[in-house]
Amino acid sequence: RFAFTEEQDMLRDMVRSALESEASLPKVRRWAEAQDSAEFDRFVASQGWAGLGWPEALGGQGGGLLEQAV
């Protein structure tokens, strides 16, 4: 039986909340239509998600594939 850990549940909830408040459908469409990922990249970096899969020793958060998928 598969189940997320408490940390993974918290990560999912945090990501969902940030996307709901900062990435409305019109904004996401604008990002996609611009064909320039810079604004989206800044958003991801500002949330700390860019380092999610990197080891802590390299300044990341040490998450694995599952955390990246969440």
Secondary structure, 3 states (H helix, E strand, C coil): CCCCCHHHHHHHHHHHHHHHHHCCHHHHHHHHHHCCCHHHHHHHHHHCHHHCCCCHHHCCCCCCHHHHHC
